[in-house]
Amino acid sequence: MTFLQAAEEVLRSTKRPLSAREITELALQRGLIQSVGKTPAATMRAALYKAPASGSIQREFRRGRARAARGSVRWFYSGAGRAAALASLSHAT
């Protein structure tokens, strides 16, 4: 299973937005992915950012001055709904 497939599986089952690190931890705990590298969260983050924008995995974030505010990016399965992602971001701070 690829990192992107594992992310989709985790996000579909949790039904709430998660950070790349949270997705990675859950995927490793469930045995969906196996990583021999030192930074599996970085690999997951790269896979998520390379995913097609029209795909089933979407992201939400709080805007900073020039880009997303640090630590505000959350990924969600598009079936979870945009309202749930926005509500989660408002409670994240």
PyMOL commands that set and color helices and strands:
alter all, ss='L'
color gray80, all
select helices_A, chain A and resi 3-14+20-29+40-50+78-80+82-92
alter helices_A, ss='H'
color red, helices_A
select strands_A, chain A and resi 57-60+74-77
alter strands_A, ss='S'
color yellow, strands_A
deselect
rebuild
show_as cartoon
